[in-house]
Amino acid sequence: MDYVSALVPPIVMAVFFIGVVRVIVKTQGGAAKDKEDAAVDAAIARAEGARQGSPARDV
């Protein structure tokens, strides 16, 4: 019976993890996808612009 009690926590965690992954995959896309993608693209562009605009310092 010890093997059952040893296997239950990993099995429960695996089932929970699979459920979380399925929810994440199912919620990708949707109505706000274009808006979210535009916000991420804008943030990346700002970060790249700030990195390229600031002079590199030698330490």
PDB file of N, CA, C and O in Angstrom:
ATOM      1  N   MET A   1       0.814  -1.208   0.000  1.00  0.00           N
ATOM      2  CA  MET A   1       0.000   0.000   0.000  1.00  0.00           C
ATOM      3  C   MET A   1       0.852   1.263   0.000  1.00  0.00           C
ATOM      4  O   MET A   1       0.367   2.334  -0.365  1.00  0.00           O
ATOM      5  N   ASP A   2       2.103   1.152   0.400  1.00  0.00           N
ATOM      6  CA  ASP A   2       2.974   2.324   0.398  1.00  0.00           C
ATOM      7  C   ASP A   2       3.198   2.848  -1.013  1.00  0.00           C
ATOM      8  O   ASP A   2       3.336   4.055  -1.212  1.00  0.00           O
ATOM      9  N   TYR A   3       3.235   1.954  -1.990  1.00  0.00           N
ATOM     10  CA  TYR A   3       3.470   2.401  -3.364  1.00  0.00           C
ATOM     11  C   TYR A   3       2.309   3.242  -3.872  1.00  0.00           C
ATOM     12  O   TYR A   3       2.507   4.147  -4.683  1.00  0.00           O
ATOM     13  N   VAL A   4       1.102   2.951  -3.403  1.00  0.00           N
ATOM     14  CA  VAL A   4      -0.057   3.751  -3.825  1.00  0.00           C
ATOM     15  C   VAL A   4       0.053   5.159  -3.267  1.00  0.00           C
ATOM     16  O   VAL A   4      -0.168   6.128  -3.993  1.00  0.00           O
ATOM     17  N   SER A   5       0.386   5.288  -2.006  1.00  0.00           N
ATOM     18  CA  SER A   5       0.521   6.611  -1.393  1.00  0.00           C
ATOM     19  C   SER A   5       1.717   7.369  -1.973  1.00  0.00           C
ATOM     20  O   SER A   5       1.735   8.599  -1.956  1.00  0.00           O
ATOM     21  N   ALA A   6       2.705   6.650  -2.482  1.00  0.00           N
ATOM     22  CA  ALA A   6       3.850   7.308  -3.105  1.00  0.00           C
ATOM     23  C   ALA A   6       3.517   7.788  -4.514  1.00  0.00           C
ATOM     24  O   ALA A   6       4.096   8.771  -4.975  1.00  0.00           O
ATOM     25  N   LEU A   7       2.608   7.125  -5.198  1.00  0.00           N
ATOM     26  CA  LEU A   7       2.270   7.487  -6.573  1.00  0.00           C
ATOM     27  C   LEU A   7       1.151   8.520  -6.686  1.00  0.00           C
ATOM     28  O   LEU A   7       1.050   9.196  -7.710  1.00  0.00           O
ATOM     29  N   VAL A   8       0.321   8.656  -5.676  1.00  0.00           N
ATOM     30  CA  VAL A   8      -0.831   9.549  -5.767  1.00  0.00           C
ATOM     31  C   VAL A   8      -0.416  11.013  -5.972  1.00  0.00           C
ATOM     32  O   VAL A   8      -0.953  11.649  -6.880  1.00  0.00           O
ATOM     33  N   PRO A   9       0.497  11.581  -5.192  1.00  0.00           N
ATOM     34  CA  PRO A   9       0.837  13.003  -5.411  1.00  0.00           C
ATOM     35  C   PRO A   9       1.373  13.307  -6.817  1.00  0.00           C
ATOM     36  O   PRO A   9       0.938  14.292  -7.413  1.00  0.00           O
ATOM     37  N   PRO A  10       2.296  12.511  -7.376  1.00  0.00           N
ATOM     38  CA  PRO A  10       2.741  12.824  -8.736  1.00  0.00           C
ATOM     39  C   PRO A  10       1.629  12.687  -9.771  1.00  0.00           C
ATOM     40  O   PRO A  10       1.581  13.458 -10.729  1.00  0.00           O
ATOM     41  N   ILE A  11       0.754  11.736  -9.595  1.00  0.00           N
ATOM     42  CA  ILE A  11      -0.350  11.558 -10.544  1.00  0.00           C
ATOM     43  C   ILE A  11      -1.303  12.746 -10.463  1.00  0.00           C
ATOM     44  O   ILE A  11      -1.749  13.260 -11.489  1.00  0.00           O
ATOM     45  N   VAL A  12      -1.612  13.176  -9.252  1.00  0.00           N
ATOM     46  CA  VAL A  12      -2.497  14.336  -9.084  1.00  0.00           C
ATOM     47  C   VAL A  12      -1.864  15.578  -9.699  1.00  0.00           C
ATOM     48  O   VAL A  12      -2.544  16.346 -10.379  1.00  0.00           O
ATOM     49  N   MET A  13      -0.569  15.782  -9.469  1.00  0.00           N
ATOM     50  CA  MET A  13       0.110  16.940 -10.043  1.00  0.00           C
ATOM     51  C   MET A  13       0.147  16.865 -11.566  1.00  0.00           C
ATOM     52  O   MET A  13      -0.015  17.883 -12.237  1.00  0.00           O
ATOM     53  N   ALA A  14       0.355  15.687 -12.110  1.00  0.00           N
ATOM     54  CA  ALA A  14       0.377  15.531 -13.567  1.00  0.00           C
ATOM     55  C   ALA A  14      -0.988  15.842 -14.164  1.00  0.00           C
ATOM     56  O   ALA A  14      -1.070  16.511 -15.194  1.00  0.00           O
ATOM     57  N   VAL A  15      -2.050  15.371 -13.542  1.00  0.00           N
ATOM     58  CA  VAL A  15      -3.395  15.654 -14.041  1.00  0.00           C
ATOM     59  C   VAL A  15      -3.678  17.155 -13.960  1.00  0.00           C
ATOM     60  O   VAL A  15      -4.233  17.730 -14.896  1.00  0.00           O
ATOM     61  N   PHE A  16      -3.306  17.780 -12.866  1.00  0.00           N
ATOM     62  CA  PHE A  16      -3.503  19.223 -12.717  1.00  0.00           C
ATOM     63  C   PHE A  16      -2.709  19.986 -13.772  1.00  0.00           C
ATOM     64  O   PHE A  16      -3.230  20.923 -14.377  1.00  0.00           O
ATOM     65  N   PHE A  17      -1.463  19.600 -13.999  1.00  0.00           N
ATOM     66  CA  PHE A  17      -0.614  20.262 -14.989  1.00  0.00           C
ATOM     67  C   PHE A  17      -1.200  20.131 -16.386  1.00  0.00           C
ATOM     68  O   PHE A  17      -1.219  21.103 -17.142  1.00  0.00           O
ATOM     69  N   ILE A  18      -1.675  18.948 -16.738  1.00  0.00           N
ATOM     70  CA  ILE A  18      -2.294  18.746 -18.047  1.00  0.00           C
ATOM     71  C   ILE A  18      -3.531  19.627 -18.179  1.00  0.00           C
ATOM     72  O   ILE A  18      -3.771  20.199 -19.242  1.00  0.00           O
ATOM     73  N   GLY A  19      -4.309  19.741 -17.122  1.00  0.00           N
ATOM     74  CA  GLY A  19      -5.485  20.609 -17.149  1.00  0.00           C
ATOM     75  C   GLY A  19      -5.114  22.070 -17.354  1.00  0.00           C
ATOM     76  O   GLY A  19      -5.770  22.776 -18.119  1.00  0.00           O
ATOM     77  N   VAL A  20      -4.072  22.524 -16.680  1.00  0.00           N
ATOM     78  CA  VAL A  20      -3.623  23.912 -16.834  1.00  0.00           C
ATOM     79  C   VAL A  20      -3.152  24.167 -18.261  1.00  0.00           C
ATOM     80  O   VAL A  20      -3.488  25.194 -18.851  1.00  0.00           O
ATOM     81  N   VAL A  21      -2.387  23.252 -18.812  1.00  0.00           N
ATOM     82  CA  VAL A  21      -1.903  23.412 -20.185  1.00  0.00           C
ATOM     83  C   VAL A  21      -3.073  23.453 -21.162  1.00  0.00           C
ATOM     84  O   VAL A  21      -3.071  24.260 -22.092  1.00  0.00           O
ATOM     85  N   ARG A  22      -4.066  22.598 -20.966  1.00  0.00           N
ATOM     86  CA  ARG A  22      -5.234  22.594 -21.864  1.00  0.00           C
ATOM     87  C   ARG A  22      -5.985  23.916 -21.794  1.00  0.00           C
ATOM     88  O   ARG A  22      -6.428  24.433 -22.820  1.00  0.00           O
ATOM     89  N   VAL A  23      -6.133  24.470 -20.587  1.00  0.00           N
ATOM     90  CA  VAL A  23      -6.821  25.759 -20.448  1.00  0.00           C
ATOM     91  C   VAL A  23      -6.030  26.859 -21.154  1.00  0.00           C
ATOM     92  O   VAL A  23      -6.610  27.698 -21.843  1.00  0.00           O
ATOM     93  N   ILE A  24      -4.722  26.856 -20.987  1.00  0.00           N
ATOM     94  CA  ILE A  24      -3.888  27.875 -21.637  1.00  0.00           C
ATOM     95  C   ILE A  24      -4.008  27.770 -23.150  1.00  0.00           C
ATOM     96  O   ILE A  24      -4.159  28.784 -23.831  1.00  0.00           O
ATOM     97  N   VAL A  25      -3.943  26.566 -23.678  1.00  0.00           N
ATOM     98  CA  VAL A  25      -4.020  26.382 -25.128  1.00  0.00           C
ATOM     99  C   VAL A  25      -5.398  26.785 -25.645  1.00  0.00           C
ATOM    100  O   VAL A  25      -5.499  27.410 -26.701  1.00  0.00           O
ATOM    101  N   LYS A  26      -6.445  26.441 -24.930  1.00  0.00           N
ATOM    102  CA  LYS A  26      -7.797  26.765 -25.389  1.00  0.00           C
ATOM    103  C   LYS A  26      -8.064  28.260 -25.359  1.00  0.00           C
ATOM    104  O   LYS A  26      -8.829  28.755 -26.186  1.00  0.00           O
ATOM    105  N   THR A  27      -7.460  28.992 -24.439  1.00  0.00           N
ATOM    106  CA  THR A  27      -7.738  30.425 -24.325  1.00  0.00           C
ATOM    107  C   THR A  27      -6.853  31.262 -25.236  1.00  0.00           C
ATOM    108  O   THR A  27      -7.033  32.478 -25.298  1.00  0.00           O
ATOM    109  N   GLN A  28      -5.915  30.664 -25.937  1.00  0.00           N
ATOM    110  CA  GLN A  28      -5.111  31.421 -26.895  1.00  0.00           C
ATOM    111  C   GLN A  28      -5.987  31.771 -28.084  1.00  0.00           C
ATOM    112  O   GLN A  28      -6.829  30.979 -28.508  1.00  0.00           O
ATOM    113  N   GLY A  29      -5.782  32.943 -28.604  1.00  0.00           N
ATOM    114  CA  GLY A  29      -6.632  33.390 -29.701  1.00  0.00           C
ATOM    115  C   GLY A  29      -7.745  34.237 -29.136  1.00  0.00           C
ATOM    116  O   GLY A  29      -7.492  35.118 -28.314  1.00  0.00           O
ATOM    117  N   GLY A  30      -8.930  34.001 -29.541  1.00  0.00           N
ATOM    118  CA  GLY A  30     -10.071  34.726 -29.005  1.00  0.00           C
ATOM    119  C   GLY A  30     -10.209  36.122 -29.590  1.00  0.00           C
ATOM    120  O   GLY A  30      -9.505  36.496 -30.528  1.00  0.00           O
ATOM    121  N   ALA A  31     -11.131  36.881 -29.017  1.00  0.00           N
ATOM    122  CA  ALA A  31     -11.485  38.197 -29.545  1.00  0.00           C
ATOM    123  C   ALA A  31     -10.385  39.232 -29.338  1.00  0.00           C
ATOM    124  O   ALA A  31     -10.226  40.129 -30.166  1.00  0.00           O
ATOM    125  N   ALA A  32      -9.627  39.126 -28.256  1.00  0.00           N
ATOM    126  CA  ALA A  32      -8.633  40.150 -27.922  1.00  0.00           C
ATOM    127  C   ALA A  32      -7.233  39.807 -28.433  1.00  0.00           C
ATOM    128  O   ALA A  32      -6.273  40.490 -28.075  1.00  0.00           O
ATOM    129  N   LYS A  33      -7.093  38.781 -29.250  1.00  0.00           N
ATOM    130  CA  LYS A  33      -5.782  38.341 -29.697  1.00  0.00           C
ATOM    131  C   LYS A  33      -5.032  39.445 -30.439  1.00  0.00           C
ATOM    132  O   LYS A  33      -3.862  39.692 -30.147  1.00  0.00           O
ATOM    133  N   ASP A  34      -5.676  40.108 -31.386  1.00  0.00           N
ATOM    134  CA  ASP A  34      -5.008  41.160 -32.158  1.00  0.00           C
ATOM    135  C   ASP A  34      -4.579  42.308 -31.263  1.00  0.00           C
ATOM    136  O   ASP A  34      -3.497  42.866 -31.442  1.00  0.00           O
ATOM    137  N   LYS A  35      -5.417  42.664 -30.305  1.00  0.00           N
ATOM    138  CA  LYS A  35      -5.097  43.754 -29.381  1.00  0.00           C
ATOM    139  C   LYS A  35      -3.902  43.379 -28.505  1.00  0.00           C
ATOM    140  O   LYS A  35      -3.013  44.202 -28.284  1.00  0.00           O
ATOM    141  N   GLU A  36      -3.877  42.149 -28.008  1.00  0.00           N
ATOM    142  CA  GLU A  36      -2.767  41.694 -27.179  1.00  0.00           C
ATOM    143  C   GLU A  36      -1.478  41.628 -27.991  1.00  0.00           C
ATOM    144  O   GLU A  36      -0.416  42.028 -27.514  1.00  0.00           O
ATOM    145  N   ASP A  37      -1.577  41.118 -29.226  1.00  0.00           N
ATOM    146  CA  ASP A  37      -0.392  41.045 -30.079  1.00  0.00           C
ATOM    147  C   ASP A  37       0.158  42.432 -30.379  1.00  0.00           C
ATOM    148  O   ASP A  37       1.374  42.623 -30.390  1.00  0.00           O
ATOM    149  N   ALA A  38      -0.716  43.399 -30.622  1.00  0.00           N
ATOM    150  CA  ALA A  38      -0.276  44.762 -30.900  1.00  0.00           C
ATOM    151  C   ALA A  38       0.409  45.364 -29.674  1.00  0.00           C
ATOM    152  O   ALA A  38       1.404  46.076 -29.810  1.00  0.00           O
ATOM    153  N   ALA A  39      -0.110  45.086 -28.491  1.00  0.00           N
ATOM    154  CA  ALA A  39       0.503  45.612 -27.271  1.00  0.00           C
ATOM    155  C   ALA A  39       1.888  45.012 -27.061  1.00  0.00           C
ATOM    156  O   ALA A  39       2.813  45.722 -26.664  1.00  0.00           O
ATOM    157  N   VAL A  40       2.044  43.727 -27.317  1.00  0.00           N
ATOM    158  CA  VAL A  40       3.349  43.074 -27.167  1.00  0.00           C
ATOM    159  C   VAL A  40       4.326  43.618 -28.205  1.00  0.00           C
ATOM    160  O   VAL A  40       5.481  43.895 -27.880  1.00  0.00           O
ATOM    161  N   ASP A  41       3.877  43.774 -29.443  1.00  0.00           N
ATOM    162  CA  ASP A  41       4.748  44.311 -30.489  1.00  0.00           C
ATOM    163  C   ASP A  41       5.208  45.726 -30.146  1.00  0.00           C
ATOM    164  O   ASP A  41       6.368  46.072 -30.371  1.00  0.00           O
ATOM    165  N   ALA A  42       4.305  46.547 -29.601  1.00  0.00           N
ATOM    166  CA  ALA A  42       4.660  47.908 -29.223  1.00  0.00           C
ATOM    167  C   ALA A  42       5.681  47.910 -28.086  1.00  0.00           C
ATOM    168  O   ALA A  42       6.616  48.710 -28.094  1.00  0.00           O
ATOM    169  N   ALA A  43       5.507  47.024 -27.114  1.00  0.00           N
ATOM    170  CA  ALA A  43       6.453  46.953 -25.994  1.00  0.00           C
ATOM    171  C   ALA A  43       7.827  46.508 -26.467  1.00  0.00           C
ATOM    172  O   ALA A  43       8.845  47.027 -26.010  1.00  0.00           O
ATOM    173  N   ILE A  44       7.857  45.547 -27.381  1.00  0.00           N
ATOM    174  CA  ILE A  44       9.142  45.082 -27.922  1.00  0.00           C
ATOM    175  C   ILE A  44       9.811  46.198 -28.707  1.00  0.00           C
ATOM    176  O   ILE A  44      11.022  46.391 -28.599  1.00  0.00           O
ATOM    177  N   ALA A  45       9.037  46.934 -29.497  1.00  0.00           N
ATOM    178  CA  ALA A  45       9.597  48.037 -30.278  1.00  0.00           C
ATOM    179  C   ALA A  45      10.155  49.120 -29.365  1.00  0.00           C
ATOM    180  O   ALA A  45      11.216  49.678 -29.646  1.00  0.00           O
ATOM    181  N   ARG A  46       9.453  49.425 -28.273  1.00  0.00           N
ATOM    182  CA  ARG A  46       9.959  50.424 -27.323  1.00  0.00           C
ATOM    183  C   ARG A  46      11.257  49.953 -26.683  1.00  0.00           C
ATOM    184  O   ARG A  46      12.197  50.734 -26.532  1.00  0.00           O
ATOM    185  N   ALA A  47      11.311  48.683 -26.308  1.00  0.00           N
ATOM    186  CA  ALA A  47      12.514  48.147 -25.659  1.00  0.00           C
ATOM    187  C   ALA A  47      13.692  48.160 -26.631  1.00  0.00           C
ATOM    188  O   ALA A  47      14.808  48.510 -26.247  1.00  0.00           O
ATOM    189  N   GLU A  48      13.451  47.784 -27.877  1.00  0.00           N
ATOM    190  CA  GLU A  48      14.533  47.796 -28.856  1.00  0.00           C
ATOM    191  C   GLU A  48      14.975  49.224 -29.166  1.00  0.00           C
ATOM    192  O   GLU A  48      16.167  49.481 -29.339  1.00  0.00           O
ATOM    193  N   GLY A  49      14.033  50.142 -29.237  1.00  0.00           N
ATOM    194  CA  GLY A  49      14.371  51.539 -29.492  1.00  0.00           C
ATOM    195  C   GLY A  49      15.183  52.134 -28.358  1.00  0.00           C
ATOM    196  O   GLY A  49      16.127  52.888 -28.594  1.00  0.00           O
ATOM    197  N   ALA A  50      14.826  51.801 -27.137  1.00  0.00           N
ATOM    198  CA  ALA A  50      15.585  52.306 -25.987  1.00  0.00           C
ATOM    199  C   ALA A  50      16.977  51.709 -25.947  1.00  0.00           C
ATOM    200  O   ALA A  50      17.939  52.386 -25.586  1.00  0.00           O
ATOM    201  N   ARG A  51      17.085  50.451 -26.316  1.00  0.00           N
ATOM    202  CA  ARG A  51      18.395  49.795 -26.299  1.00  0.00           C
ATOM    203  C   ARG A  51      19.299  50.365 -27.384  1.00  0.00           C
ATOM    204  O   ARG A  51      20.490  50.572 -27.156  1.00  0.00           O
ATOM    205  N   GLN A  52      18.741  50.618 -28.555  1.00  0.00           N
ATOM    206  CA  GLN A  52      19.536  51.137 -29.652  1.00  0.00           C
ATOM    207  C   GLN A  52      19.831  52.628 -29.475  1.00  0.00           C
ATOM    208  O   GLN A  52      20.859  53.119 -29.941  1.00  0.00           O
ATOM    209  N   GLY A  53      18.945  53.332 -28.813  1.00  0.00           N
ATOM    210  CA  GLY A  53      19.125  54.762 -28.633  1.00  0.00           C
ATOM    211  C   GLY A  53      20.111  55.125 -27.545  1.00  0.00           C
ATOM    212  O   GLY A  53      20.700  56.205 -27.585  1.00  0.00           O
ATOM    213  N   SER A  54      20.305  54.252 -26.579  1.00  0.00           N
ATOM    214  CA  SER A  54      21.236  54.554 -25.491  1.00  0.00           C
ATOM    215  C   SER A  54      22.635  54.080 -25.864  1.00  0.00           C
ATOM    216  O   SER A  54      22.804  52.969 -26.367  1.00  0.00           O
ATOM    217  N   PRO A  55      23.633  54.916 -25.618  1.00  0.00           N
ATOM    218  CA  PRO A  55      25.007  54.507 -25.953  1.00  0.00           C
ATOM    219  C   PRO A  55      25.487  53.409 -25.016  1.00  0.00           C
ATOM    220  O   PRO A  55      25.156  53.396 -23.830  1.00  0.00           O
ATOM    221  N   ALA A  56      26.259  52.506 -25.558  1.00  0.00           N
ATOM    222  CA  ALA A  56      26.790  51.404 -24.753  1.00  0.00           C
ATOM    223  C   ALA A  56      27.926  51.922 -23.885  1.00  0.00           C
ATOM    224  O   ALA A  56      28.786  52.679 -24.335  1.00  0.00           O
ATOM    225  N   ARG A  57      27.905  51.489 -22.620  1.00  0.00           N
ATOM    226  CA  ARG A  57      28.954  51.919 -21.706  1.00  0.00           C
ATOM    227  C   ARG A  57      29.918  50.769 -21.468  1.00  0.00           C
ATOM    228  O   ARG A  57      29.508  49.624 -21.278  1.00  0.00           O
ATOM    229  N   ASP A  58      31.183  51.086 -21.480  1.00  0.00           N
ATOM    230  CA  ASP A  58      32.201  50.081 -21.142  1.00  0.00           C
ATOM    231  C   ASP A  58      32.455  50.135 -19.663  1.00  0.00           C
ATOM    232  O   ASP A  58      32.608  51.209 -19.082  1.00  0.00           O
ATOM    233  N   VAL A  59      32.499  48.972 -19.056  1.00  0.00           N
ATOM    234  CA  VAL A  59      32.716  48.919 -17.609  1.00  0.00           C
ATOM    235  C   VAL A  59      34.104  48.467 -17.313  1.00  0.00           C
ATOM    236  O   VAL A  59      34.481  48.358 -16.146  1.00  0.00           O
TER     237      VAL A  59
END
